[in-house]
Amino acid sequence: MTTGAVSSPVVPSGEAWRGLLWLALLTALWLSLIFCLPAIQASGVPTTAHQLAAHGLIALGLWLGLERTSLTPGQRRVTWLVVMIPDTLWLAIAWSAAINGVFHTDASSLPLLPSAIFLPVIIGAPPLLFSKRIGQVLDAMPASWLVALQLYRIFGGWALAAWLHGALPGAFAVPAGMGDVLTGLFALPAALGAATGTVGGRRAATLWNILGLGDFAVAVTMGVITSPGPLQLIVPDVQSIGAGAYPGVLTPAFVVPSSILLHMLSLRQLRRLGRAEAERPQTETAPRAAPFL
């Protein structure tokens, strides 16, 4: 699917809202399914699909982005492996730790789950935000890709179904689940906006990134204050996600830091595009919109 050259500073409203409507309908059907059949969520299948979808889309998107650069085939392979080997190892370690109960609050005196959330961001952000090679990839990749990639966030609505079944406290599940669903839903119109290549489209994508990061700030905060530990301020009737139970704990242990890094990359890309646009001679014609998919 591609968009043509657009001179308007706004997202094509008809296409964006139709897509949003269909995506909202499919999301509602999915949430209804896992609510009516709680055994689906208890089996861990949705969580497994969530993790693998995020990991697979990151791997595919990176490779497609590298193919658009002027790098040699060998340089593309090395760059892809340098990013994906640590990401794959991190997924495997987080998954194994979750299955074996390592993230349970009574399993260790160390804050293992907060470490799983923040350490990958602390370690991964500097090379992703300052690497010249990654900058080349971002310049070659359509801005819509890094936004549309996070359509998988709609699957975070599992927290709402868990809350309705009494498996998660509402203080955590409602803001976290709603924030994820809204971020996933609005990824579509934001990606369409970014694909127009206009100032308004980039602004819409930037605001969407801020929404997604704000969702994580709220979710992590509520997870901490509702989970056993020195920072617990709310003692719910049921265990919160910070208690470390599998499979729900895989969401903060893997998907959250992955998504934070994707937001950072998208903001870097949008900033580079804005600078390139500002430096382009005024006599040049408006750029053609980048392909959405």
Rosetta silent file (secondary structure, phi, psi, omega in degrees, C-alpha in Angstrom):
SEQUENCE: MTTGAVSSPVVPSGEAWRGLLWLALLTALWLSLIFCLPAIQASGVPTTAHQLAAHGLIALGLWLGLERTSLTPGQRRVTWLVVMIPDTLWLAIAWSAAINGVFHTDASSLPLLPSAIFLPVIIGAPPLLFSKRIGQVLDAMPASWLVALQLYRIFGGWALAAWLHGALPGAFAVPAGMGDVLTGLFALPAALGAATGTVGGRRAATLWNILGLGDFAVAVTMGVITSPGPLQLIVPDVQSIGAGAYPGVLTPAFVVPSSILLHMLSLRQLRRLGRAEAERPQTETAPRAAPFL
SCORE:     score description
SCORE:     0.000 S_00000001
   1 L     0.000  130.503  179.922    0.000    0.000    0.000 S_00000001
   2 L  -129.652  160.157  174.801    1.422    3.397   -0.961 S_00000001
   3 L  -117.203  143.953  179.692    0.372    6.984   -0.677 S_00000001
   4 L   -80.328 -177.991  178.577    0.905    9.527   -3.397 S_00000001
   5 L   -64.461  135.668 -176.042    2.454   12.951   -3.091 S_00000001
   6 L  -129.010  127.083  177.527    0.483   15.029   -0.639 S_00000001
   7 L   -94.631  -18.539  179.975    0.705   18.774   -0.244 S_00000001
   8 L   -71.548  142.467 -178.319   -1.715   18.972    2.643 S_00000001
   9 L   -82.919   12.229 -177.963   -0.115   19.152    6.110 S_00000001
  10 L  -123.818  165.346  178.700   -2.580   16.699    7.529 S_00000001
  11 L   -70.731  140.857  173.593   -3.217   12.983    7.340 S_00000001
  12 L   -57.953  105.873 -167.693   -5.694   11.863    4.625 S_00000001
  13 H   -63.998  -41.591 -176.817   -8.657   11.701    6.971 S_00000001
  14 H   -62.397  -48.734 -178.903  -10.852    9.254    5.070 S_00000001
  15 H   -64.488  -43.127 -177.716   -8.187    6.584    4.633 S_00000001
  16 H   -65.266  -45.397 -175.310   -6.865    6.989    8.183 S_00000001
  17 H   -74.473  -31.384  174.332  -10.234    6.843    9.904 S_00000001
  18 H   -65.084  -44.222  177.690  -11.492    3.912    7.845 S_00000001
  19 H   -62.306  -40.608  178.908   -8.376    1.967    8.739 S_00000001
  20 H   -63.900  -38.866  179.773   -8.739    2.948   12.378 S_00000001
  21 H   -63.624  -45.914  179.302  -12.359    1.799   12.400 S_00000001
  22 H   -65.341  -39.971  179.513  -11.506   -1.647   11.019 S_00000001
  23 H   -65.849  -38.817  178.248   -8.576   -2.028   13.382 S_00000001
  24 H   -64.672  -38.653  178.487  -10.763   -1.042   16.342 S_00000001
  25 H   -64.085  -45.570  179.527  -13.347   -3.635   15.302 S_00000001
  26 H   -65.014  -36.578  177.789  -10.733   -6.395   15.074 S_00000001
  27 H   -65.148  -42.565  178.933   -9.294   -5.356   18.430 S_00000001
  28 H   -62.942  -39.033  178.276  -12.739   -5.486   20.031 S_00000001
  29 H   -65.684  -40.625  179.117  -13.299   -8.963   18.599 S_00000001
  30 H   -64.201  -45.467  179.746   -9.942  -10.150   19.939 S_00000001
  31 H   -64.179  -37.389  178.042  -10.620   -8.763   23.419 S_00000001
  32 H   -65.093  -38.229 -179.554  -14.074  -10.350   23.405 S_00000001
  33 H   -64.600  -48.996 -177.138  -12.549  -13.703   22.457 S_00000001
  34 H   -73.786  -19.397  174.943   -9.950  -13.783   25.235 S_00000001
  35 H   -76.951  -44.350 -178.209  -12.542  -12.534   27.720 S_00000001
  36 H   -72.727  -27.166  179.919  -15.116  -15.175   26.819 S_00000001
  37 L  -123.099   76.279 -176.594  -12.461  -17.911   26.647 S_00000001
  38 H   -60.895  -19.546  178.530  -10.014  -17.168   29.504 S_00000001
  39 H   -63.007  -25.597  179.226   -8.269  -20.487   28.883 S_00000001
  40 H   -63.677  -48.676  179.888   -6.708  -18.894   25.786 S_00000001
  41 H   -68.578  -39.830 -179.430   -4.852  -16.311   27.855 S_00000001
  42 H   -63.277  -27.062 -179.169   -4.048  -18.788   30.621 S_00000001
  43 L   -70.401  -18.602 -177.768   -2.399  -21.064   28.060 S_00000001
  44 L    85.852   -1.862 -178.177    0.229  -18.418   27.337 S_00000001
  45 H   -63.593  -47.215  178.721   -0.455  -18.577   23.584 S_00000001
  46 H   -61.155  -39.346  179.059   -1.395  -14.872   23.187 S_00000001
  47 H   -65.397  -42.244  177.427    1.671  -13.814   25.169 S_00000001
  48 H   -60.257  -45.362  178.926    3.873  -16.097   23.095 S_00000001
  49 H   -62.502  -38.947  179.661    2.410  -14.675   19.889 S_00000001
  50 H   -60.196  -49.638 -177.763    2.906  -11.146   21.243 S_00000001
  51 H   -65.218  -47.057 -177.523    6.601  -11.693   21.973 S_00000001
  52 H   -66.719  -35.869  178.091    7.342  -13.510   18.718 S_00000001
  53 H   -64.558  -45.395  179.504    5.430  -10.938   16.648 S_00000001
  54 H   -61.177  -46.977 -177.963    7.385   -8.071   18.199 S_00000001
  55 H   -65.169  -45.285 -178.637   10.708   -9.866   17.718 S_00000001
  56 H   -65.249  -40.737  179.985    9.934  -11.018   14.186 S_00000001
  57 H   -67.286  -37.067  176.896    8.703   -7.621   13.015 S_00000001
  58 H   -63.259  -44.836 -179.791   11.814   -5.919   14.402 S_00000001
  59 H   -62.779  -45.089 -179.033   14.039   -8.422   12.552 S_00000001
  60 H   -66.640  -46.264 -178.747   12.113   -8.053    9.286 S_00000001
  61 H   -61.301  -41.176  179.226   11.885   -4.260    9.476 S_00000001
  62 H   -63.300  -44.232 -178.765   15.609   -3.908   10.159 S_00000001
  63 H   -64.819  -43.687  178.595   16.522   -6.151    7.201 S_00000001
  64 H   -63.237  -37.920  177.448   14.178   -4.332    4.814 S_00000001
  65 H   -65.264  -41.604  178.966   15.591   -1.019    5.995 S_00000001
  66 H   -63.632  -34.752 -179.683   19.167   -2.215    5.432 S_00000001
  67 H   -66.081  -20.295 -179.370   18.284   -3.326    1.903 S_00000001
  68 L   -88.319   -7.493 -179.265   17.353    0.267    1.062 S_00000001
  69 L   -86.827  174.175  177.615   20.767    1.622    2.078 S_00000001
  70 L   -91.490    9.679 -179.935   23.948    1.904    0.004 S_00000001
  71 L   -67.096  153.184  176.500   25.762   -0.542    2.301 S_00000001
  72 L   -72.312  159.776  177.762   27.391   -3.610    0.791 S_00000001
  73 H   -54.181  -39.698  178.871   25.684   -7.001    1.352 S_00000001
  74 H   -64.807  -41.011  178.873   28.368   -7.915    3.880 S_00000001
  75 H   -66.025  -35.879  178.440   27.872   -4.669    5.823 S_00000001
  76 H   -64.950  -45.524 -179.459   24.114   -5.261    5.867 S_00000001
  77 H   -62.525  -44.387 -179.717   24.508   -8.762    7.272 S_00000001
  78 H   -62.981  -44.455  179.740   26.955   -7.633    9.955 S_00000001
  79 H   -61.981  -44.424 -179.549   24.713   -4.721   11.003 S_00000001
  80 H   -61.766  -44.615 -178.735   21.651   -6.973   11.134 S_00000001
  81 H   -67.830  -37.182  179.949   23.463   -9.574   13.229 S_00000001
  82 H   -61.853  -32.833  179.002   24.936   -6.978   15.604 S_00000001
  83 H   -85.094  -45.349 -169.659   21.401   -5.836   16.425 S_00000001
  84 H   -80.503  -29.358  178.975   19.483   -9.108   16.259 S_00000001
  85 H   -63.372  -50.154  176.579   21.845  -11.469   18.122 S_00000001
  86 H   -61.913  -37.597 -179.437   21.653   -9.458   21.387 S_00000001
  87 H   -64.854  -41.289  179.850   17.903   -8.967   20.897 S_00000001
  88 H   -68.329  -42.950  177.528   17.343  -12.698   20.401 S_00000001
  89 H   -62.038  -39.785  179.069   19.521  -13.630   23.382 S_00000001
  90 H   -63.477  -42.956  176.570   17.657  -11.132   25.518 S_00000001
  91 H   -61.197  -44.870 -178.290   14.304  -12.643   24.496 S_00000001
  92 H   -63.745  -42.571 -179.514   15.555  -16.158   25.253 S_00000001
  93 H   -66.621  -45.588 -179.976   16.943  -15.165   28.657 S_00000001
  94 H   -62.200  -41.118 -179.351   13.809  -13.225   29.639 S_00000001
  95 H   -65.021  -47.410  179.342   11.582  -16.099   28.507 S_00000001
  96 H   -61.964  -42.442  179.685   13.587  -18.716   30.388 S_00000001
  97 H   -63.458  -40.057 -179.682   13.691  -16.545   33.518 S_00000001
  98 H   -65.782  -44.615 -179.496    9.922  -15.988   33.379 S_00000001
  99 H   -62.165  -37.451 -176.900    9.138  -19.698   32.968 S_00000001
 100 L   -89.139    9.274  174.372   11.431  -20.608   35.877 S_00000001
 101 L    73.534   19.252 -177.868    9.928  -18.006   38.206 S_00000001
 102 L   -64.664  -30.581 -176.742   13.061  -15.853   38.413 S_00000001
 103 L   -83.848   -3.056  176.543   11.000  -12.657   38.328 S_00000001
 104 L   -59.901  139.054 -174.665    8.862  -13.617   41.335 S_00000001
 105 L   -63.786  -24.658 -179.709    9.317  -10.996   44.033 S_00000001
 106 L   -94.074    4.307 -178.153   10.210  -13.645   46.626 S_00000001
 107 L   -83.649  -23.233 -178.272   12.793  -15.349   44.360 S_00000001
 108 L  -157.502  152.718  176.418   15.530  -12.766   44.934 S_00000001
 109 L   -80.650  -10.613 -179.975   16.259   -9.667   46.987 S_00000001
 110 L   -85.323  147.199  178.804   17.415   -7.923   43.768 S_00000001
 111 L   -78.216   75.431 -172.318   14.931   -5.896   41.653 S_00000001
 112 H   -68.680  -40.908 -178.736   15.142   -8.269   38.685 S_00000001
 113 H   -67.570  -46.702  174.336   11.999   -7.181   36.838 S_00000001
 114 H   -57.565  -35.970  177.967   12.829   -3.442   36.951 S_00000001
 115 H   -64.150  -39.768  179.458   16.321   -4.377   35.763 S_00000001
 116 H   -65.609  -27.184  178.878   14.830   -6.328   32.840 S_00000001
 117 H   -79.532  -47.879 -168.627   12.850   -3.227   31.869 S_00000001
 118 H   -93.657  -31.637 -178.098   15.499   -0.543   32.191 S_00000001
 119 H   -61.451  -44.956  177.410   18.869   -2.220   31.575 S_00000001
 120 H   -59.608  -35.535  178.415   18.147   -3.038   27.892 S_00000001
 121 H   -68.425  -44.950 -179.700   17.088    0.581   27.371 S_00000001
 122 H   -63.064  -40.709 -178.467   20.172    1.954   29.135 S_00000001
 123 H   -77.960  -39.862 -173.371   22.486   -0.363   27.196 S_00000001
 124 H   -83.979  -26.610 -175.020   20.713   -0.221   23.831 S_00000001
 125 H   -62.498  -48.286 -176.572   19.796    3.471   23.587 S_00000001
 126 H   -56.359  -51.282  179.436   23.283    4.996   23.063 S_00000001
 127 H   -65.649  -34.984 -179.192   24.285    2.900   20.010 S_00000001
 128 H   -70.984  -31.232 -176.292   20.806    3.122   18.492 S_00000001
 129 H   -91.232  -19.046 -175.007   20.591    6.893   18.959 S_00000001
 130 H  -123.850   -5.802  179.954   24.155    7.847   18.016 S_00000001
 131 L   -68.859  131.226  177.249   25.393    5.165   15.603 S_00000001
 132 H   -67.329  -36.442  179.764   26.117    6.535   12.121 S_00000001
 133 H   -63.223  -44.583  177.092   25.261    3.143   10.596 S_00000001
 134 H   -63.903  -36.095  176.301   21.838    3.156   12.271 S_00000001
 135 H   -60.238  -39.185  176.168   21.400    6.731   11.052 S_00000001
 136 H   -61.833  -41.825  179.302   21.942    5.512    7.491 S_00000001
 137 H   -63.555  -44.136 -178.689   19.281    2.884    7.963 S_00000001
 138 H   -63.668  -37.677  179.447   16.839    5.432    9.380 S_00000001
 139 H   -67.737  -30.282 -178.462   17.456    7.808    6.464 S_00000001
 140 H   -86.678  -21.601 -174.278   16.739    5.007    3.972 S_00000001
 141 L   -90.136  135.449  175.123   13.712    3.590    5.783 S_00000001
 142 L   -58.101  137.262 -177.140   10.227    5.137    5.368 S_00000001
 143 H   -62.211  -22.842 -178.008    9.214    6.941    8.571 S_00000001
 144 H   -70.006  -24.801 -173.851    5.919    5.069    8.579 S_00000001
 145 H   -63.498  -49.542 -176.611    7.582    1.696    9.219 S_00000001
 146 H   -65.853  -22.253  176.818    8.745    2.299   12.794 S_00000001
 147 H   -82.203  -51.686 -178.079    5.281    3.611   13.657 S_00000001
 148 H   -62.620  -27.073  179.785    3.232    0.899   11.951 S_00000001
 149 H   -54.675  -34.359 -174.984    5.490   -1.730   13.510 S_00000001
 150 H   -88.631   21.629  168.721    3.895   -1.109   16.892 S_00000001
 151 H   -58.919  -24.613  179.682    0.445   -2.147   15.792 S_00000001
 152 H   -62.491  -12.506 -179.058    1.228   -5.167   17.982 S_00000001
 153 H   -64.352  -20.122  179.266    0.552   -2.945   21.003 S_00000001
 154 H   -62.133  -25.109  179.821   -3.173   -3.678   20.638 S_00000001
 155 H   -70.533  -12.500  174.234   -2.443   -7.128   22.087 S_00000001
 156 H   -65.730   -8.856  176.307   -1.632   -5.378   25.366 S_00000001
 157 H   -65.442   -8.202  176.334   -5.387   -5.327   25.850 S_00000001
 158 H   -56.644  -28.471 -179.731   -4.995   -8.770   27.457 S_00000001
 159 H   -64.272  -34.468  178.495   -4.539   -6.854   30.718 S_00000001
 160 H   -67.153  -42.895  177.961   -8.115   -5.557   30.467 S_00000001
 161 H   -63.838  -39.395  178.411   -9.485   -9.078   29.999 S_00000001
 162 H   -64.113  -38.852  178.182   -7.387  -10.273   32.954 S_00000001
 163 H   -64.618  -43.736 -179.417   -8.770   -7.447   35.105 S_00000001
 164 H   -63.677  -26.387  177.180  -12.377   -8.282   34.172 S_00000001
 165 L   -91.254    2.514  178.862  -11.692  -11.873   35.277 S_00000001
 166 L    77.715   19.187 -178.344  -10.160  -10.680   38.549 S_00000001
 167 L   -94.767  -13.967  176.485   -6.649  -11.820   37.618 S_00000001
 168 L  -137.795  148.268  178.034   -5.065   -8.335   37.697 S_00000001
 169 L   -71.881  141.863 -179.399   -5.802   -5.259   39.822 S_00000001
 170 H   -62.837  -31.156 -179.275   -7.712   -2.510   38.042 S_00000001
 171 H   -58.991  -30.764  176.318   -5.289    0.160   39.286 S_00000001
 172 H   -95.908  -49.109 -168.830   -2.661   -1.346   36.993 S_00000001
 173 H   -66.088  -38.136 -175.733   -4.624   -3.150   34.280 S_00000001
 174 H   -67.286  -55.196  179.170   -6.994   -0.346   33.250 S_00000001
 175 H   -65.739  -38.310 -178.953   -4.448    2.426   32.517 S_00000001
 176 H   -68.664  -46.611 -178.956   -1.849   -0.009   31.155 S_00000001
 177 H   -66.249  -45.077  179.137   -4.292   -1.964   28.983 S_00000001
 178 H   -64.728  -40.389  179.475   -6.124    1.100   27.673 S_00000001
 179 H   -62.489  -42.324  178.451   -2.852    2.882   26.964 S_00000001
 180 H   -64.884  -44.678 -179.181   -1.528   -0.060   24.966 S_00000001
 181 H   -62.195  -45.180 -179.614   -4.737   -0.467   22.975 S_00000001
 182 H   -65.214  -39.895  178.179   -4.908    3.249   22.131 S_00000001
 183 H   -62.886  -44.017  178.652   -1.236    3.324   21.155 S_00000001
 184 H   -64.290  -41.639 -179.309   -1.747    0.304   18.890 S_00000001
 185 H   -65.454  -47.012 -176.032   -4.904    1.728   17.334 S_00000001
 186 H   -79.118   -3.744  173.654   -3.469    5.183   16.640 S_00000001
 187 H   -62.391  -32.752 -177.985   -0.295    3.685   15.194 S_00000001
 188 H   -66.965  -56.952  178.414   -2.192    3.291   11.909 S_00000001
 189 H   -63.691  -32.061  178.003   -3.249    6.932   11.349 S_00000001
 190 H   -66.167  -39.317  177.924    0.114    8.106   12.718 S_00000001
 191 H   -66.354  -40.427  177.040    1.934    5.874   10.210 S_00000001
 192 H   -63.555  -36.794  176.551   -0.236    7.190    7.392 S_00000001
 193 H   -64.948  -45.024  179.005    0.611   10.703    8.544 S_00000001
 194 H   -62.674  -33.542 -178.022    4.325    9.951    8.560 S_00000001
 195 H   -67.958  -21.129  179.486    4.012    8.434    5.072 S_00000001
 196 L   -70.155  -22.290 -179.158    2.807   11.763    3.632 S_00000001
 197 L    73.420   14.593 -178.970    6.239   13.285    4.237 S_00000001
 198 L   -97.998  165.600  176.945    4.681   16.549    5.424 S_00000001
 199 H   -61.379  -43.134  179.226    5.391   18.619    8.520 S_00000001
 200 H   -63.474  -38.634  178.219    1.910   17.827    9.825 S_00000001
 201 H   -64.902  -42.468  177.612    2.423   14.118    9.238 S_00000001
 202 H   -65.888  -35.681  178.019    5.718   14.136   11.142 S_00000001
 203 H   -65.234  -40.761  178.078    4.072   16.072   13.957 S_00000001
 204 H   -62.426  -41.915  179.197    1.307   13.470   14.191 S_00000001
 205 H   -66.783  -37.129  177.891    3.901   10.676   14.354 S_00000001
 206 H   -64.603  -44.097  178.574    5.862   12.575   17.024 S_00000001
 207 H   -63.186  -37.095  177.376    2.749   13.016   19.146 S_00000001
 208 H   -64.117  -41.571  177.105    2.003    9.313   18.755 S_00000001
 209 H   -61.187  -39.981  178.020    5.489    8.448   20.008 S_00000001
 210 H   -64.625  -39.920  176.335    4.935   10.675   23.035 S_00000001
 211 H   -59.942  -46.080 -178.810    1.617    8.903   23.666 S_00000001
 212 H   -63.991  -41.526  178.265    3.337    5.507   23.516 S_00000001
 213 H   -68.833  -36.961  177.157    6.142    6.526   25.879 S_00000001
 214 H   -64.121  -36.348  175.948    3.616    8.112   28.240 S_00000001
 215 H   -59.374  -44.206  179.569    1.694    4.829   28.301 S_00000001
 216 H   -67.361  -37.744  178.639    4.816    3.011   29.472 S_00000001
 217 H   -60.312  -43.625  179.588    5.569    5.645   32.100 S_00000001
 218 H   -68.618  -45.470 -176.895    2.088    5.179   33.571 S_00000001
 219 H   -62.782  -46.137 -179.519    2.128    1.368   33.258 S_00000001
 220 H   -64.876  -42.038  179.407    5.544    0.945   34.875 S_00000001
 221 H   -61.452  -47.083 -179.351    4.657    3.369   37.671 S_00000001
 222 H   -68.123  -34.197  176.949    1.366    1.630   38.425 S_00000001
 223 H   -63.586  -39.346 -179.080    3.045   -1.765   38.200 S_00000001
 224 H   -69.265  -45.939 -173.705    5.627   -0.720   40.792 S_00000001
 225 H   -79.276   -8.226  176.128    3.225    0.836   43.284 S_00000001
 226 L  -107.345    1.203 -177.341    0.801   -2.113   43.108 S_00000001
 227 L  -108.281  151.535  178.914    3.443   -4.856   43.400 S_00000001
 228 L   -57.294  135.072 -179.515    5.137   -6.205   46.547 S_00000001
 229 L   153.527  177.322 -176.943    8.279   -4.261   47.365 S_00000001
 230 L   -67.218  -19.973 -178.291    9.599   -1.152   49.097 S_00000001
 231 L   -99.957    6.503 -178.662    7.766    1.175   46.672 S_00000001
 232 L   -68.604  124.508  178.043    4.338   -0.452   46.973 S_00000001
 233 L  -112.780  -22.364 -179.898    1.694    2.171   47.791 S_00000001
 234 L  -121.618  127.498  178.395   -1.435    0.232   46.807 S_00000001
 235 L  -105.678   98.019 -176.946   -2.139   -3.263   48.113 S_00000001
 236 L   -77.794  168.178  178.767   -4.625   -4.836   45.653 S_00000001
 237 L   -73.499  -23.542  179.002   -6.804   -7.871   46.293 S_00000001
 238 L  -125.027  162.879 -179.450   -4.975   -9.812   43.550 S_00000001
 239 L   -66.214  140.309  174.906   -1.347   -9.946   42.442 S_00000001
 240 L   -87.486  176.047 -176.727   -0.155   -7.245   40.066 S_00000001
 241 H   -66.054  -26.654 -179.923    2.089   -7.885   37.073 S_00000001
 242 H   -69.360   -8.443  176.865    5.142   -6.931   39.110 S_00000001
 243 H   -69.367  -16.449  172.247    4.706  -10.097   41.176 S_00000001
 244 L    91.050   18.274 -177.730    6.498  -11.843   38.304 S_00000001
 245 L   -76.739  138.157  175.165    3.982  -14.517   37.267 S_00000001
 246 L   -81.465  141.763    7.948    4.391  -16.171   33.859 S_00000001
 247 L   -96.104   -8.846 -174.179    3.237  -15.452   31.145 S_00000001
 248 L   -57.658  -32.069 -175.865    2.173  -11.856   31.893 S_00000001
 249 L   -65.247  -19.082  179.185    5.602  -10.867   33.206 S_00000001
 250 H   -65.793  -25.380  179.107    7.082  -11.306   29.720 S_00000001
 251 H   -63.184  -54.304  176.354    5.327   -8.122   28.620 S_00000001
 252 H   -70.430  -28.214 -175.758    7.346   -5.814   30.900 S_00000001
 253 H   -75.740  -25.188 -178.150   10.457   -8.015   30.674 S_00000001
 254 H  -129.913  -52.559 -173.757   10.703   -7.949   26.862 S_00000001
 255 H   -66.580  -40.378 -177.114    8.004   -6.039   24.968 S_00000001
 256 H   -61.355  -54.736  179.032    8.192   -2.862   27.063 S_00000001
 257 H   -63.926  -34.727  176.685   11.936   -2.170   26.613 S_00000001
 258 H   -60.366  -44.976 -177.586   11.769   -3.219   22.947 S_00000001
 259 H   -69.184  -36.714  177.090    8.944   -0.783   22.328 S_00000001
 260 H   -60.796  -44.147  179.108   10.679    2.042   24.216 S_00000001
 261 H   -65.134  -36.191  176.953   13.733    1.635   21.973 S_00000001
 262 H   -65.118  -39.947  176.397   11.498    1.625   18.881 S_00000001
 263 H   -61.550  -43.305 -179.917    9.909    4.899   20.027 S_00000001
 264 H   -61.901  -43.300  178.437   13.378    6.404   20.510 S_00000001
 265 H   -62.995  -42.006  179.747   14.434    5.307   17.023 S_00000001
 266 H   -63.195  -42.751  178.701   11.263    6.727   15.490 S_00000001
 267 H   -64.644  -38.667  176.646   11.798   10.082   17.202 S_00000001
 268 H   -63.167  -43.217 -179.494   15.411   10.138   15.977 S_00000001
 269 H   -63.634  -45.327 -179.543   14.265    9.379   12.447 S_00000001
 270 H   -62.955  -36.731  178.231   11.564   12.064   12.501 S_00000001
 271 H   -66.843  -42.068  178.094   14.071   14.592   13.806 S_00000001
 272 H   -63.267  -40.215  178.339   16.545   13.744   11.032 S_00000001
 273 H   -64.239  -40.317  177.926   13.793   14.087    8.440 S_00000001
 274 H   -62.858  -41.750  178.863   12.830   17.475    9.843 S_00000001
 275 H   -65.339  -43.326  179.990   16.433   18.679    9.684 S_00000001
 276 H   -62.404  -38.986  178.683   16.853   17.398    6.116 S_00000001
 277 H   -65.453  -40.665 -179.245   13.656   19.173    5.094 S_00000001
 278 H   -67.075  -31.114 -178.413   14.839   22.430    6.696 S_00000001
 279 H   -85.169  -13.197 -178.246   18.169   22.231    4.873 S_00000001
 280 L   -70.528  136.388  178.526   16.596   21.475    1.478 S_00000001
 281 L   -55.736  139.792 -176.580   16.620   24.502   -0.878 S_00000001
 282 L   -64.229  -20.065 -178.267   13.276   26.245   -0.936 S_00000001
 283 L   -76.268  -15.428 -179.876   13.174   26.035   -4.734 S_00000001
 284 L   -71.761  152.623  178.030   12.861   22.234   -4.628 S_00000001
 285 L   -76.507  162.458  179.740    9.430   20.732   -4.950 S_00000001
 286 L   -62.013  142.659 -177.728    7.731   19.017   -2.052 S_00000001
 287 L   -69.208  148.101  173.471    8.982   15.442   -1.506 S_00000001
 288 L   -69.929  149.123 -179.739    6.917   12.512   -2.622 S_00000001
 289 L   -67.149  142.315  176.862    5.346   10.560    0.196 S_00000001
 290 L   -74.047  149.779  178.006    7.291    7.519    1.355 S_00000001
 291 L   -62.663  138.703 -179.607    5.616    4.127    0.904 S_00000001
 292 L   -74.238  -48.121  179.982    3.627    3.069    3.935 S_00000001
 293 L  -136.436    0.000    0.000    4.184   -0.660    3.509 S_00000001
